[in-house]
Amino acid sequence: MTYTPFRIEGQDRPARWLITCDHAVNVVPPCVNGGSLGLDPADMERHIAYDIGAEGLASALAASLDAPAVFANFSRLVIDPNRGEDDPTILMKLYDGTIIPGNRYADHKERERRLDQYYRPYHDAVARLAARQEDTVIVSVHSFTRQFRGRPPRPWHVGILYNSDERLTRPLINRLRAEPDLCIGDNEPYDGALEGDAIERHAILHGRANVLIELRNDLISEIHHQRTWASRLAPILEAAARDGGV
């Protein structure tokens, strides 16, 4: 089977929502060190290589919203599609205490090759789908680990990340905080204002309403949990969009 750096589901679905999944898989393309970064297979199954559960959640959420979805088809350790091209963390050599052997000697030429072969084609696909309607709303789906090595556990079930545009994120946070069983992070566990990231590139710079949703990965590690969360989030997103006049 021919390798492609991105995958699209539901390209012709009519909803104005666009679901993106930057860290969908832990795939190392065949042309990167023969398909391996030199890590133990157990490390490739950790959050350092991809966002566990995010692919299935994004797929189910897109189906629930009758919207297209775009997935990056390479590990974040190959080149991180949720970083600006000039971000020093776009090609990681050490992550959460783990050295990435296949990136140790990656120089500027190798970085540029990975940008050309993987990163840029994915972003071209996102840009193409985002431009299909004038009022596209972008939802970027991610997951986060409950605990980094040597650090305290994170309390949140869901994190809502945003940059300068709060039209959708503020009412979404309010809606989710009304759910009695959830602990919601407001720009936690990360700050959503990351210069050059995928949301800035495809939403902020074009005036498109947007949100980056982070689910704690132990909550969506199984497909039935991913589907349950998608069914729960879809109507909340639609209600939040109405609340915000999006």
N, C-alpha and C positions, 0 to 999 in steps of 0.2 A: 504494500500500500504506500502511495506517495505521501510524504510528510508535508503538511501545511501548517503555517504558524498561527492560524486562528480557525475557529469554527463558528458557524452561525446557525442558530435555530430560529425557525419561524420568520424568515426574512420578509414574507408577505403579510404577516399579521397586521391588522389595521390600527391598533392602539398607538397613541402618541408616546407611550412609555418606551424607553429603550433600556434594557437590562444589560449591564456589562459585568464581566468577571475577569479581572486582571490576573488573578493567581489561582486559576481553576485547576491546574494539573501539576504533577511533579515530573513531567516528561523532559528528558534531555535529548534534543534532536541528534540524529545520527552524525551530523557534521560538526558536533561539538565533542571533541575528545573521544570520538567513536561511540557517542551515546552515553557517556558516563562522566561524572565530575569527580570520580575517585572516592566517593563517600560510601560508607557502609549502607546497605539497603535499608536498615532501620532508620538511619538519619534521613534518607529520602522520603520516608513515610511521616516525618515530623513536620511541624508547622514551618520550619525553616525553608522547606522546599516548595510548599504550596499552602493554600488556605483550605484546610480540611473541611469538607462538607459544603464549601461555597459553590462548587459547580452544580451539584444536585439541587441546592436551594435556588440558585439563579435560574436553572432550567424550569423548576416547578413554579417559581414566581412569575416568570415570563409567560408560561402557559396559563396561569391563573388570571393574568392581566391581559391576555391575548396580544402579547407584545413580542417583538423580536429580542433575541439575546445574542451577544457576542462574547466568545471565550478565547482568551489567550491559550495557545497550545504548547506552552513551554514553561518550564520551572522558573520561578522568580530568581533562582540562583544562576540561571543562564544569563538573563538580563531582565531587570525589573521593569515591567511596563507601567507601573504606577510611580515612576520617578521621571523627572525631567532629564533630558539627554545630557545635561551638564552636571547632574547630581552625582557627587562622589560615591554614593551608596547604590548606584544603578547596577554595579557589578561587584557583588560582595565577595570578599576573600575570607571573612570571619563573620559568623552569625550565631548569636546565642551560645557562645563558647565553642562552636564547632568550626574548625578550619576547613575551607573548601579547596581541596587539592587541585582540582581542575581549573580553578581560577587563579591559582597562586602566581603564575607567570603570564597571565593575560595582560597584554600591553594595549596601547592605544589602537593599534591596527586590529587586534582581535576584538576589542570593544566595538569598533566601528563596523566590523564584519557582522557581529551579532545584532547591532542596531539595524543594519540593512536587511538582514535575512529574517529576523524574527520581530523585533520591536516595531519597526516602521510599518510593515505590512499589517500587523494587528491594529495599529492606530489608524491606518488608512481605512480599514474595514469599519471601525467605530465611527470615524468621521463621515463615511458614506451613508451609514444607516442613520446617524444623528441628523443628517441634512435632508432626510426624506420627507419630513414635515416641518412646518415653520414653528410649531409649538411643542417640539420634542421635550420630554422630561427624562432626564438620565438618572437611573438608579444603579449605583455601583455596589456589587455584593462582595463582601469579604468575610473572613472569620479570624478570630484571634485566639491565641492560646490562653488557658486559664492562668498559667504561671510560667514566667521565664525562670531559668536556672538561677538559684541564689536570690530570688526576689519574692516578695509576698504575693499571695494569690490575688487575683483581680475580682472584685465583687460583682461586676456588671454581667447581665445576661445579654444585653444588646447595647451597642454603642452607635450613636448617631453623630457622624462627622460632617463638618461643613466648612466652607471658606467664607466668602463675604455675602453670599446669597442665602438668606434664611427663610425665603418664602415658603418652602416646603419643609425644611428641617425643624423650624420652631413649632408649627402645629403638629408635626409628626412626633416630636419629643413629648408634647403635651398629651397627645392621644395615647402614646405608649406608657407614659407615667400614670395614666388613669387605669392601667391594667394592674390589679392588685398583686399579682405574683411576679412582677418584673422589676429588676433594678436596671435603670437606664442611664447610660453614660452620655453626658452632654460634651461633645468633643473629647470623649474618652473611649477607649484607652489611648487614643492618639489625637493630636491636633489635626484637624482637617485642612488647615491652611498651609498646604505644602506647595511651594512654588514649583510650577512646571509639571505637577502631577496630572493624572488622567482627567480628573474632574476640572481642574483649571483649564486644561487644554481643550476639552470638548464641551464644557458647559459654561464656566465662568466667562471665558473670552468671547462666547457667542450669546451671552445673556439667557442661557437656557436654565430653567429650574432644575434642581438636582439634589441628590442626597447620596452619601456613602453610608451604607449600613454594615456594621460589623456584628456578627453573631459569635458568641463564645463557642469554640469548635466542639467542645464535649456535648453541646446541646444538639448538634446537627451532624454527628458522625455517622448516623444510620439513615438510609434513604427514607424510611417512614417518618423520621423526625424532620427531615428536610421538607417533605411534602406537607407535614402538619404545620410547620412554621410558615411555609409559603401561603397556605390557605389562611393562616391567621394574619399575615402581614399584608396581603393584597387588599382586602377591604379597608384596613387601617390607612394604607397609603392613599387609596382613592378618597377616603374621608378627609385626610390631612390636606390633600390637594384642593379639595373644595373649601376647607377652612382657610387656606392661604390664598384663595383666589387664583390658583395656578391653572 
